[in-house]
Amino acid sequence: MSPTAKKSQNPLPMKERIKVPRQLMPEQAAEERAHNFTEVNLGYSPELAQQEALRCLECAKPTCTVNCPVGVKVKEFVELIVIGDFLGAAAKIREDNVLPAITGRVCPQEDHCEGKCLLSKKVKPLGIGYLERFVADYEKRMGTHVVPNVQPTGKKVAVVGSGPSGLTVAGDLIQKGHKVRVFEALHELGGVLVYGIPEFRLPKQIIREQLDYMREMGVEFETDVVVGRTVTIDELMNEESYDAVYIGTGAGLPQFMNIPGEHLNGVYSANEFLTRINLMKAYKFPTYDEPMLDLKGKDVAVIGGGNTALDAIRSALRLGARKAYVIYRRSDAEMPARAEEVHHARQEGIDFQMLTAPVEFLSDGKGWLIAARCVRMELGEPDASGRRRPVPMKGSEFDLPLSVAVIAIGTSANPIVQSTTPGLGTNKRGYIQATEETQRTTRKGVFAGGDIVTGSATVILAMGAGRRAAKSIHEYLTTGEW
Amino acid sequence: MTAITACFDSSEHNHLVGNFAILDRGEPVFKIIHAQFLAPGIKRFVIDAPRIARKQKPGQFVILRIYEEGERIPVTIENSDPERGTINIVVQSAGKTTHLLNSLNTGDQILDVVGPLGKPSEIANYGTVVVVGGGVGTAMAYPTAAALKRAGNRVLSIVGARNKELVILEREMRDVSDALMITTDDGSYADKGFVTDKLRQLIQNGTRIDLVVAVGPIVMMKAIAEMTRKENIHTVVSLNPIMIDGTGMCGGCRVLIDGKSEFACVDGPEFDAHRVDFAVLVQRNSMYRDAEQRSLAEFQRAPKTQASSQEGEHACASIPAGRQGDQR
């Protein structure tokens, strides 16, 4: 059937569609949510979803799908929403995306599907992320996952890391009939989705449900395994007879600024700060045992302008911080964080100190942080990243009183897998070499993707790599050709 | 995972351990095959952990979590038996978590044990090596001493403890050492004094020393580092910062090495003693000290692992529960 022959199910004429305003996402009031960890966005009702879906212009060449790292068939699932077939819409998304409830919440849609939406030339783009979230949540409420019935191939795949790229690989390959076992270093599955992204942006229950669904499909999970230490890639292949291995171990070591005072008590990396909160529930004392510094009434700053930085400082605010600052050395335009998160953070009262950088952390003389000495910046010529380089302004130093500072300036490659896998090629920054189309490494049968290949990126880019890898692993397992 | 419930229902320590959250995560089961006190407050556990047992090398450690609401703490591996699939860990009661751990017995289970973590000790034939174990640090020093002996070194070992009762692994250390010296702070056993006194004697006697390996309290390792720096004796210490994931992800275990941050879990735990900033290690290990003491006091008043309230979505007082820095 040719797509052009098919009549659209959308009753609205084209020129009417553009007149429908983008449906607002219902959300918790800013003043209320700044004190709790409950999700900020509340989700569309079926009515809102159908109203929003009507706006789709149903482009002949949909840029949304082209710009989606996993290639979700947006036009088709949105049309199913229009006619009220929400479960059909969910199934349509699942053809390309095994984690829709997650991407519907954390994907930077403005950089992908919604970024080139035809509507955005005149009005606001279609709320694709909101719609994706709606159908995924609807499917969950109905409790009707379809578990595909596939013929086993007899092939075994080991997936290292249970973050977004590993889960994508596992979800795709299990549906091809391969046996899949996912190894996770931490005690809880989900990788950055669990230790990194806070409850108010991605409830843990959502991840648990996605994992349950994968278990239903037959994916096996093993926690407490640090591949490279507990078992090596070679042992997995030679002794545990895995036919292929996918490495999706994530970004790894937090970077520090290498400025004086960074070792003071009260200075955290964002990974540690968020891990204590999200994974270890340190703020739920005495129910949980892991400690963290009490933030009530304290002044807290995060250094950095990405999603991790905003997750950290918005968590600090919710834990009772008196002042909560973002210190970012560039300007608004260069901030890498997801637009909606910046918007939400401003609503909640986060104080953005833009064009500012700390040059030293100051001590009380007993090893505890009392302030950050900062300098104001101005933007100079573009640097290697194409963004204008921040240049310190002479004489602009000032001291910002702080009890806790959280450093969120990125990560560098975790060396554990690379250093214990002979013949696994790495680039000069220590990340694993993998071809972009196939995610193949320099070792036969070993694939890699996500942050351990690209350096810190986003959930959806990691999933995109997982998608390509799964396709490529399936080809390899089927043909045996490398 | 009903095994956990069953196990603890039959345990006399049920009142201590309480309700474990039962999660079906397909995770391995870490059963305690044998548990025995080596000294007051210091207990050795033989744990069923086949993957770790196969891979463990001297100098490495595990991170464990006892129950669902528990913290993650790094613990010394004293030994392993790859064929039986077991590892031995040695734990000294210090904070809530270690007290709770030491209340477990044969047949009980530990929710999570992950490892072996850290880089193994660099084993080679150096010539003459002095291995120093202070307190429970002896458990960490022992496998390294044994491996150094097997590699052909002359191994002179010094074991120190506060008193006679707290001297651990004497027989084991003797078996792998060409000479074993023991000191107790109060003189209740062997020679009165500190391990540094013995090391100073060796140096003063003109004993040729090619390497010193020291594992124990930070003050001890710092004192040894200062002594050997003057003599230009290469010295390795095993550092014990507060840690969470143990895989390099969180950066909590960063230590200052020659003024640069390094991570004890992936770059260590062993470092060149002469490059370590011990003052920063002491300071960072004290980060939660006040709260730890309060937490321990509460635990000892009413031993239990869980709060009565499951609420508390909001920020509460942040009080921790263990003294991680004391485990090695």
Interface residues (C-beta under 8 A of the other chain):
Chain A: H35 N36 F37 T38 A185 L186 H187 E188 L189 Y195 R215 E220 F221 E222 T223 D224 V225 V226 R229 T230 V231 G250 G252 L253 P254 F256 N258 E262 H263 N265 Y268 S269 N271 E272 T275 R276 L279 M280 K281 A282 Y283 K284 F285 P286 T287 Y288 D289 E290 P291 M292 L293 D294 L295 K296 R318 L319 G320 G367 N414 P415 I416
Chain B: R25 G26 E27 P28 R51 I52 K55 R65 E69 G70 E71 R72 K96 T97 L111 D112 V113 V114 G115 P116 L117 I244 D245 G246 T247 G248 M249 C250 G251 G252 R254 L256 K260 S261 F263 V266 D277 V280 Q283 R284 S286 M287 Y288 A291 E292 S295 E298 T305 Q306 A307 S309 Q310 G312 E313 H314 A315 C316 A317 S318 I319 P320 A321 G322
